[in-house]
């Protein structure tokens, strides 16, 4: 006798696929919501600075005292 209806394996596969797709969409929406946008003006201020110290500035500051 042939079974009518959907096999249990197909139902499990469909439910796990639904959970995966819903999680994927949820994570993408969350990522888009919390995404940080840095403007061009802010990027200009985030440039690397020179790590070496200019000793002339320190001598000028000492002479001002």
Secondary structure as GFF3:
##gff-version 3
##sequence-region A 1 65
A	DSSP	alpha_helix	8	34	.	.	.	ID=ss1
A	DSSP	alpha_helix	40	45	.	.	.	ID=ss2
A	DSSP	alpha_helix	55	64	.	.	.	ID=ss3
###
